[in-house]
């Protein structure tokens, strides 16, 4: 066992409960903010529709666009987490969530609103691969089920936060103020993930792999690459040499 693996195991053994609680809270926040934009649009839909003069159809399209973008990006998101590592991706998804919320709060019309919602599909695509890979890397097998259940509750926590804590003040500060408040909270969560949780993760999680910038192969998976045939002394490939010898024998008979 390497020195790095010994350090990881020692840190996890010294403060197992505190380390697991901190990580569970971070993962729960990541899940909550990854979906919060859609819940906010549902809770603030009446005010948003009146202010932007958009129809109920456009408001319904926000769910279609957000979840559709997440579905398209999810396979790519899993590969990104494999290449970049869960720690970088947790911070990235919180920052992108904040950016999407800020753009939604600044939307002047329907087109801008739908584009901002589509951007919010990226955090949804990164959320499960990043959080699940973190759990596999840092949580003992006997606690993975409970930690996974807790972090999945972040989706419902995001719906709750979009309801009472954010929709209620919207009557005073307006729907834009409520969305911007959610964006600011996401930035705070990203800073926490980058500074506090990353300092803890450096002791308990394996380091993220270096980014892989190698160009992807254009050869489909399962296809066989062409292999150059070796040349004989006469400059012919073995197949041609055998064919020539067979032809010579057949003409001499």
N, C-alpha and C positions, 0 to 999 in steps of 0.2 A: 504494500500500500504506500502511495506517494505521500510526501509531506503535506501537499495541498489537501489530499483526501483526509489525512489525519486531522488537519486544522478544521475542515468542514465538520467532521464528525464530533470533534471536541466542542466546537461552538454550539452545535445543535444539542449536545448532551448537557451542557452547563445550564442553559436557560431554555429548555424545550418548550415550556408552556408560553413564556413571554415571546419567544421567537415565532411560534405558530400563531399566537394571537395577533401580533403585528402584521404578519403576512396575510392572515385571513381578512383583517380589516382592509388592507390595501387591495386585495383581490376583489373584495365585495364592492369597494368604491369603483374599481375599474369596470365591473359589470354594470353598476348603476349608471355611470356616466355614459357608457357605450350606447345605452338605449334611451337616455333621458330626453333627447330631442323629440322623439316620436310621442312620448307621453306628454311633454309640454305642449306640443301642437294640438293634441287632443283636449287637454285641459283649458288651453287659452284660445281654442279655435274660434269661439264667438267674437271675442274682442279682436283677434287677428283678422278675421274675415271682414269685419266692419271697417277696420283701419286701412287695410290694403285693398278693400273693395274686390275681394276674390269670392268666387262662388263656392258653395259646399262641394261641388265636384272637384275643384282645385284642392281644397282641403283634404278630400279623400285621396287625391293623387299623391299627397305627401307621404302617406303610409306606403303606397305602392312603390314610389320612387325610392324611399329609404330602405325598405326591406328588399326590393329588387337589386339595388346596388350592393347590399350586404351579401345577397345570395351569389351574385356574380363574382364578388371580390373574395369570398371565403376560401376557395381553393388556393388562390394566390396568397391570402393572408397566412395560411398554414405554412406555406413554403418560406414566406418572409420571416416568420418566427423561427423556423429551423435554421435559416441563414444568419439572422441578426441576433437571436437569443431572446428569451422572455423578458429580461430586465429592460433592455432598450425598447422593446415593443410595448411594455406596460406604460412607460413614460410617453411614448409616441402616441398611443391611443388616447391617453388623457389630454394631451395637447391638441390633437386633432378634434377631439370632442369639444374642447373649449373653443377652437376656431370655428367649428360648425355652428355652435350655439351663438357665438358672437355675430356670425354672418346672418343667421336667422333673425337675430334681433335688429340687424341693420337692413333687412330686406325692404327695398322700395316697391316691389311688385311680385307677381306670381312667378315669373321666370327665375329671378334671383333667389326666391324662396326655395323653389324646387332644386336648384343647383346646390344650395347650401345643405339641403336635406340629403342629396346624393352624396356629398362629401361625408356626411355623418354615417354613411354605410361602411366606411373604412374602419372606424373603431369597432363596429359590430363584428366585422370580419376578423379583427385581430383579437377580440376579447377572449373567446373560448380557447383558441390555440395557446395564447400567451399564459392565461391563468392555469390551464390544465397542465402545461409543460412545467410551470413553476411548482405545482403541487407534486408532480412526479419526481422532480429533482430534489425537493427539500422536505417533504412531509413523510414521516414513517408510514409504512403500508397500513398499519392498523388505524391510522387517523385520517387517511385520505378520503374516506367516504364522508366523514363529518365535515371536514374542511371544504370539500366540493359542494356539499349541500349548503353550507353557510355562504360560500361565495356566489352560488347560483341565486340565493335570496336577494342578491344585489339588484337583480332585474326588477323584482317587486318593490324593493326599497326605492329605486329610481322612480317607479310609478307613484309611490306614496309621496315622495318629495315633490314631484311635479303637481300633485293634487293640492293638499292643504298648505304645506310650507311656502310654495311658490305661487300657486294660483290665488291664494288669499291676499297677499300684498299687491298682486297685479291690479286690484281695484284702486289702489292708491298711487302706485308708481307706474302703472300701465303695463301692458304685456311685454313691451320691449325691455323695460326695467327688470321684470322678472326673469326674462331669458338671459339678459346680461348678468344678472346676479348668479344664475346657474353657470354661465361661462366663467365668471371670476372664481367660483368655487372649484370648477374643474382645473383651473390654472393652479390654485392652491394645492389641490390633490396631486397634480403632476409634480409640483415642486417637492411635496412630501415624498413622492415615490422616487424622485431623482436624488434627493439629499438624504433624508432620514432612512427610508427603507433601503436605498441602495447601499448605504453604509452598513446596515445590518446584513443585506444580501451578500455583500462581499465576504462575510464570514460564514454564511450558511448555504449559499447557492454557488454552483460551479460558475466560473467566469463565462460570459458570453463568448461564443466563437468569433474570431475576426471576420468582418464582412467578406463574403465571397463575391468577388467582382468578375469571376470567369464568365465569358459569354456562354449562353446556353447553346447546347447542341441542336442543330436543325434536323438531325436524323431521328425519325420517330422511334419510340421505344419498341423493342422487339425486332427492329430491322437489323439486317446483317450488313456490316460495312464490307465494301469490296477490298480484297487483299491482293496486292500485286504479286503475280506469280514469279517464282525465281527463274532465272535464265540459265540455260545450259551453256557449255563452252562454245557452241555454235551460234549462240545468240537467240535460240529458240526457247519458248517455254516448254516444260516437260510434256504438256498435252500435244503441242504441235510436233514435237520430236517423235512421240509415240505414233501419232497419226502418219507422219512421213515414213517411218520405218514399216508400218503396216502396208502402206501403199507400195513401197519398193518390193516387199516380199510378194505381194499379190501380182505385180507385173512380171516378176522374174520366174514365176511358176508356169 
